[in-house]
Amino acid sequence: MVAQQIIVLLLFMAAVSYAGWRAYKAVSKTKSGGCAKGCGCAAGKAVKI
């Protein structure tokens, strides 16, 4: 019974950590790209001729 509670607690902590990481990534703006997503996907795709 105790092992089951520990497993559930670890899974819950992992889920909360993942949700917090996703929220942090959504809020933080590290690079500004060409699109509105803020992922920086168009920052290095400029082609010089």
N, CA, C and O of each residue as an XYZ file, in Angstrom:
196
protein
N       0.821     -1.192      0.000
C       0.000      0.000      0.000
C       0.871      1.264      0.000
O       0.565      2.232     -0.696
N       1.936      1.249      0.769
C       2.818      2.411      0.829
C       3.539      2.599     -0.501
O       3.720      3.730     -0.951
N       3.947      1.513     -1.128
C       4.623      1.604     -2.422
C       3.690      2.200     -3.468
O       4.121      2.973     -4.324
N       2.425      1.844     -3.398
C       1.439      2.379     -4.334
C       1.288      3.890     -4.143
O       1.193      4.626     -5.125
N       1.265      4.351     -2.924
C       1.144      5.783     -2.651
C       2.386      6.537     -3.115
O       2.281      7.659     -3.612
N       3.539      5.941     -2.960
C       4.775      6.580     -3.418
C       4.780      6.703     -4.934
O       5.178      7.736     -5.471
N       4.342      5.664     -5.625
C       4.281      5.697     -7.089
C       3.311      6.772     -7.559
O       3.617      7.521     -8.487
N       2.144      6.853     -6.926
C       1.152      7.863     -7.291
C       1.703      9.259     -7.016
O       1.509     10.167     -7.825
N       2.380      9.443     -5.899
C       2.965     10.739     -5.567
C       4.035     11.135     -6.583
O       4.093     12.293     -6.998
N       4.873     10.197     -6.982
C       5.904     10.487     -7.981
C       5.290     10.851     -9.332
O       5.754     11.775     -9.999
N       4.256     10.129     -9.729
C       3.578     10.449    -10.991
C       2.919     11.824    -10.930
O       2.958     12.580    -11.901
N       2.318     12.142     -9.794
C       1.689     13.447     -9.625
C       2.731     14.561     -9.687
O       2.510     15.584    -10.333
N       3.852     14.366     -9.024
C       4.919     15.371     -9.044
C       5.488     15.545    -10.446
O       5.815     16.663    -10.846
N       5.610     14.455    -11.196
C       6.090     14.544    -12.574
C       5.101     15.317    -13.442
O       5.504     16.125    -14.278
N       3.808     15.068    -13.244
C       2.789     15.771    -14.029
C       2.774     17.260    -13.703
O       2.648     18.086    -14.606
N       2.899     17.610    -12.440
C       2.920     19.020    -12.047
C       4.176     19.701    -12.586
O       4.114     20.846    -13.034
N       5.298     19.016    -12.548
C       6.538     19.578    -13.086
C       6.428     19.813    -14.586
O       6.865     20.847    -15.090
N       5.847     18.861    -15.294
C       5.677     18.999    -16.740
C       4.744     20.163    -17.066
O       5.024     20.948    -17.972
N       3.644     20.278    -16.336
C       2.706     21.375    -16.570
C       3.365     22.719    -16.269
O       3.144     23.691    -16.991
N       4.159     22.781    -15.224
C       4.865     24.015    -14.902
C       5.888     24.384    -15.953
O       6.043     25.556    -16.295
N       6.594     23.374    -16.472
C       7.572     23.623    -17.529
C       6.889     24.148    -18.786
O       7.378     25.082    -19.422
N       5.750     23.540    -19.144
C       5.015     23.995    -20.326
C       4.492     25.418    -20.139
O       4.527     26.218    -21.074
N       4.013     25.736    -18.949
C       3.527     27.087    -18.673
C       4.673     28.091    -18.744
O       4.507     29.187    -19.280
N       5.826     27.725    -18.207
C       6.992     28.607    -18.265
C       7.412     28.856    -19.711
O       7.702     29.992    -20.086
N       7.447     27.804    -20.522
C       7.835     27.950    -21.922
C       6.837     28.816    -22.683
O       7.226     29.551    -23.591
N       5.559     28.740    -22.325
C       4.544     29.529    -23.008
C       4.638     31.005    -22.633
O       4.343     31.871    -23.457
N       5.042     31.297    -21.412
C       5.079     32.671    -20.935
C       6.396     33.354    -21.270
O       6.407     34.536    -21.615
N       7.498     32.634    -21.175
C       8.804     33.255    -21.395
C       9.046     33.481    -22.877
O       8.714     32.649    -23.721
N       9.629     34.621    -23.163
C       9.954     34.954    -24.552
C      11.467     35.042    -24.658
O      12.064     36.068    -24.332
N      12.078     33.964    -25.116
C      13.531     33.950    -25.217
C      14.007     34.504    -26.548
O      14.977     35.260    -26.592
N      13.348     34.142    -27.619
C      13.735     34.606    -28.949
C      12.491     35.125    -29.658
O      11.398     34.587    -29.484
N      12.661     36.155    -30.443
C      11.534     36.645    -31.220
C      11.732     36.223    -32.669
O      12.721     36.591    -33.303
N      10.804     35.466    -33.175
C      10.880     34.979    -34.540
C       9.964     35.768    -35.449
O       9.458     36.827    -35.080
N       9.761     35.246    -36.620
C       8.914     35.909    -37.577
C       7.443     35.590    -37.413
O       6.592     36.259    -37.999
N       7.136     34.583    -36.628
C       5.736     34.220    -36.452
C       5.254     34.658    -35.075
O       6.052     35.087    -34.242
N       3.976     34.554    -34.839
C       3.384     35.013    -33.587
C       3.565     34.029    -32.443
O       3.254     34.355    -31.298
N       4.062     32.836    -32.732
C       4.215     31.832    -31.682
C       5.338     32.174    -30.723
O       5.299     31.746    -29.570
N       6.327     32.920    -31.150
C       7.441     33.284    -30.290
C       8.461     32.181    -30.112
O       9.245     32.208    -29.163
N       8.460     31.205    -31.018
C       9.386     30.087    -30.873
C      10.741     30.375    -31.507
O      11.696     29.633    -31.275
N      10.843     31.430    -32.297
C      12.107     31.752    -32.934
C      12.373     30.926    -34.173
O      13.524     30.808    -34.594
N      11.341     30.351    -34.772
C      11.523     29.437    -35.894
C      11.989     30.147    -37.163
O      12.628     29.521    -38.009
N      11.690     31.420    -37.316
C      12.071     32.124    -38.532
C      13.300     33.003    -38.324
O      13.678     33.753    -39.224
N      13.920     32.923    -37.165
C      15.042     33.814    -36.861
C      16.268     33.504    -37.715
O      16.961     34.430    -38.135
N      16.554     32.240    -37.982
C      17.758     31.887    -38.719
C      17.502     31.427    -40.132
O      18.398     30.848    -40.748
N      16.327     31.654    -40.675
C      15.991     31.154    -42.004
C      16.115     32.209    -43.096
O      15.680     31.974    -44.223
N      16.692     33.352    -42.794
C      16.853     34.386    -43.801
C      17.950     33.968    -44.775
O      19.040     33.569    -44.366
N      17.651     34.064    -46.050
C      18.597     33.668    -47.089
C      19.191     34.930    -47.697
O      18.464     35.818    -48.142
N      20.515     35.002    -47.714
C      21.193     36.150    -48.313
C      21.572     35.806    -49.742
O      22.145     34.751    -50.014
N      21.245     36.705    -50.640
C      21.535     36.478    -52.057
C      22.639     37.408    -52.493
O      23.042     37.384    -53.656
